[in-house]
Amino acid sequence: MWQSYLNGLLVAAGLIMAIGTQNAFVLAQSLRREHHLPVALLCVLCDALLVAAGVFGLATVLAQNPTLLAVARWGGVIFLLWYGSKALRRACSKQSLQQGDGSGQRSRRAVLLSALAVTLLNPHVYLDTVLLIGSLGAQQTEPGAYVAGAASASLLWFFTLALGAAWLAPWLARPATWRLLDLLVAVMMFAVAAQLIRG
């Protein structure tokens, strides 16, 4: 059982810690101190559910259905281009992290819906979390322990990111730093979208 748990923990940690749209979103929300803990929790729950779905059968369904994968791919491209454009617009405007603490703060519902979109409209989530992590977990002697290990990696990562970034926010609350972060987010979103378009 512990071997399966450790396998899930290590495999998921290696994939989750890679720079991606979900990590960029959690980091941005944490720096803004805008509902960052509920966002981290939502990301953990989504990851756990997707890994469980992959381990217990969805990986096979997606691998055998190219139409479903194509829909996820092009939906992801559209979303990434839209989100990248928003980040680019923010990068070109004057703002600081402190402005996110005032009247311009979005509602928890709006932020959580954005987090769901970043998570579920990104095809890499399905390729990495469902297909890769899921197919490896399906081969474990204790698939349930593997899912628990993967969920633990997600929990540790996203809450470390959320709490660490929020702690650093007072030192990072400069307009130039925030514009740079938004610019990096935009570049990353466009780069991932370009990779998806190229296939």
C-alpha positions as CSV (number, residue, x, y, z in Angstrom):
1,M,0.0,0.0,0.0
2,W,2.7,2.5,0.9
3,Q,4.6,1.8,-2.3
4,S,1.5,2.7,-4.3
5,Y,1.0,5.8,-2.2
6,L,4.6,6.9,-2.7
7,N,4.4,6.3,-6.4
8,G,1.3,8.5,-6.7
9,L,2.9,11.2,-4.6
10,L,6.1,11.3,-6.7
11,V,4.5,11.0,-10.1
12,A,1.9,13.7,-9.4
13,A,4.5,16.0,-7.7
14,G,6.7,15.8,-10.8
15,L,3.9,16.9,-13.1
16,I,2.1,19.4,-10.9
17,M,5.2,21.4,-10.1
18,A,5.9,22.1,-13.8
19,I,4.9,25.6,-14.8
20,G,1.4,25.6,-16.2
21,T,-1.7,27.6,-16.4
22,Q,-3.2,26.3,-13.2
23,N,-0.1,27.1,-11.2
24,A,0.1,30.6,-12.8
25,F,-3.6,31.2,-11.9
26,V,-3.1,30.1,-8.2
27,L,0.0,32.2,-8.0
28,A,-1.7,35.3,-9.4
29,Q,-4.7,34.9,-7.0
30,S,-2.4,34.4,-4.1
31,L,-0.4,37.5,-4.9
32,R,-3.6,39.5,-5.2
33,R,-4.9,37.8,-1.9
34,E,-8.1,37.3,-3.8
35,H,-9.8,34.1,-2.5
36,H,-6.5,32.2,-2.9
37,L,-7.2,29.5,-0.3
38,P,-10.6,28.5,-1.8
39,V,-8.8,28.5,-5.2
40,A,-6.1,26.2,-3.9
41,L,-8.7,23.9,-2.4
42,L,-10.6,23.7,-5.6
43,C,-7.5,22.8,-7.6
44,V,-6.7,20.1,-5.1
45,L,-10.2,18.6,-5.3
46,C,-10.2,18.8,-9.1
47,D,-6.8,17.1,-9.3
48,A,-8.0,14.3,-6.9
49,L,-11.2,13.7,-8.9
50,L,-9.4,13.7,-12.2
51,V,-6.7,11.3,-11.0
52,A,-9.3,9.0,-9.5
53,A,-11.3,9.1,-12.7
54,G,-8.2,8.3,-14.7
55,V,-7.1,5.4,-12.4
56,F,-10.6,3.9,-12.4
57,G,-11.3,4.0,-16.1
58,L,-11.6,7.4,-17.8
59,A,-8.0,7.2,-19.2
60,T,-9.1,4.3,-21.4
61,V,-12.2,6.1,-22.6
62,L,-10.3,9.3,-23.5
63,A,-7.5,7.4,-25.2
64,Q,-10.1,5.6,-27.5
65,N,-12.1,8.7,-28.4
66,P,-10.1,11.1,-30.6
67,T,-13.2,13.4,-31.1
68,L,-13.5,14.0,-27.3
69,L,-9.7,14.8,-27.2
70,A,-10.1,17.2,-30.2
71,V,-13.0,19.0,-28.5
72,A,-10.9,19.4,-25.3
73,R,-7.9,20.6,-27.4
74,W,-9.6,23.3,-29.3
75,G,-11.7,24.4,-26.4
76,G,-8.5,24.8,-24.5
77,V,-6.9,26.8,-27.3
78,I,-9.8,29.3,-27.3
79,F,-9.7,29.6,-23.5
80,L,-5.9,30.0,-23.3
81,L,-5.9,32.8,-26.0
82,W,-8.7,34.6,-24.1
83,Y,-7.0,34.3,-20.7
84,G,-3.6,35.3,-22.2
85,S,-5.2,38.4,-23.8
86,K,-6.7,39.5,-20.5
87,A,-3.3,39.1,-18.8
88,L,-1.6,41.0,-21.6
89,R,-4.1,43.9,-21.2
90,R,-3.4,44.0,-17.4
91,A,0.3,44.0,-18.1
92,C,-0.1,47.1,-20.3
93,S,-2.1,49.0,-17.6
94,K,-0.9,50.6,-14.4
95,Q,-1.7,48.5,-11.4
96,S,-0.3,47.1,-8.2
97,L,-1.2,44.1,-6.0
98,Q,-2.7,46.5,-3.5
99,Q,-5.4,47.5,-6.0
100,G,-6.6,44.0,-5.9
101,D,-7.4,44.3,-2.2
102,G,-9.9,47.1,-2.7
103,S,-13.2,47.6,-4.4
104,G,-12.0,46.0,-7.6
105,Q,-11.8,42.6,-6.0
106,R,-13.9,39.9,-7.7
107,S,-16.5,37.8,-5.9
108,R,-15.5,34.3,-4.7
109,R,-17.9,32.8,-7.2
110,A,-16.3,34.6,-10.1
111,V,-12.8,33.6,-9.0
112,L,-13.8,30.0,-8.4
113,L,-15.5,29.8,-11.8
114,S,-12.3,31.2,-13.4
115,A,-10.2,28.6,-11.5
116,L,-12.6,25.8,-12.8
117,A,-12.1,27.1,-16.3
118,V,-8.3,27.2,-16.0
119,T,-8.4,23.7,-14.6
120,L,-11.0,21.9,-16.8
121,L,-10.6,23.8,-20.1
122,N,-6.9,23.0,-20.3
123,P,-6.3,19.8,-22.3
124,H,-2.9,19.3,-20.6
125,V,-4.9,18.6,-17.4
126,Y,-6.5,15.6,-19.1
127,L,-3.4,14.4,-20.8
128,D,-1.2,14.7,-17.7
129,T,-3.7,14.1,-14.8
130,V,-6.2,11.6,-16.4
131,L,-4.2,9.8,-19.1
132,L,-0.6,9.8,-17.7
133,I,-1.1,9.7,-14.0
134,G,-4.3,7.7,-14.3
135,S,-2.9,5.0,-16.6
136,L,0.1,4.6,-14.2
137,G,-2.2,4.3,-11.2
138,A,-4.4,1.7,-12.9
139,Q,-1.3,-0.6,-12.9
140,Q,-0.7,-0.2,-9.2
141,T,-1.3,-3.0,-6.7
142,E,-3.3,-0.5,-4.6
143,P,-4.9,2.0,-6.9
144,G,-6.7,3.8,-4.1
145,A,-3.5,4.4,-2.2
146,Y,-2.0,5.7,-5.5
147,V,-4.9,8.2,-5.8
148,A,-4.3,9.3,-2.2
149,G,-0.6,9.9,-2.9
150,A,-1.4,12.0,-6.0
151,A,-4.0,14.0,-4.0
152,S,-1.4,14.5,-1.2
153,A,1.1,15.9,-3.7
154,S,-1.5,18.3,-5.1
155,L,-2.5,19.4,-1.6
156,L,1.0,20.1,-0.5
157,W,1.9,22.0,-3.7
158,F,-1.1,24.2,-4.1
159,F,-1.4,25.3,-0.5
160,T,2.4,25.9,-0.4
161,L,2.0,28.1,-3.5
162,A,-1.1,29.9,-2.1
163,L,0.3,30.6,1.3
164,G,3.8,31.3,0.2
165,A,2.8,33.8,-2.4
166,A,0.3,35.5,-0.1
167,W,3.1,35.9,2.5
168,L,5.4,37.5,-0.1
169,A,2.6,39.8,-1.4
170,P,3.7,42.9,0.7
171,W,7.1,42.7,-0.8
172,L,5.9,42.1,-4.3
173,A,3.2,44.8,-4.3
174,R,4.9,47.0,-6.9
175,P,3.2,47.9,-10.2
176,A,6.3,46.8,-12.2
177,T,6.4,43.4,-10.5
178,W,2.7,42.8,-11.2
179,R,3.0,43.9,-14.8
180,L,5.9,41.5,-15.3
181,L,3.9,38.6,-13.7
182,D,0.9,39.3,-16.0
183,L,3.3,39.5,-19.0
184,L,4.8,36.1,-18.1
185,V,1.3,34.6,-17.6
186,A,0.3,36.0,-21.0
187,V,3.4,34.6,-22.7
188,M,2.9,31.2,-21.1
189,M,-0.8,31.0,-22.1
190,F,0.0,31.9,-25.7
191,A,2.9,29.4,-25.8
192,V,0.7,26.6,-24.5
193,A,-2.0,27.6,-27.0
194,A,0.5,27.5,-29.8
195,Q,1.7,24.0,-28.8
196,L,-1.9,22.8,-28.8
197,I,-2.5,24.3,-32.3
198,R,0.6,22.6,-33.7
199,G,-0.7,19.4,-32.3
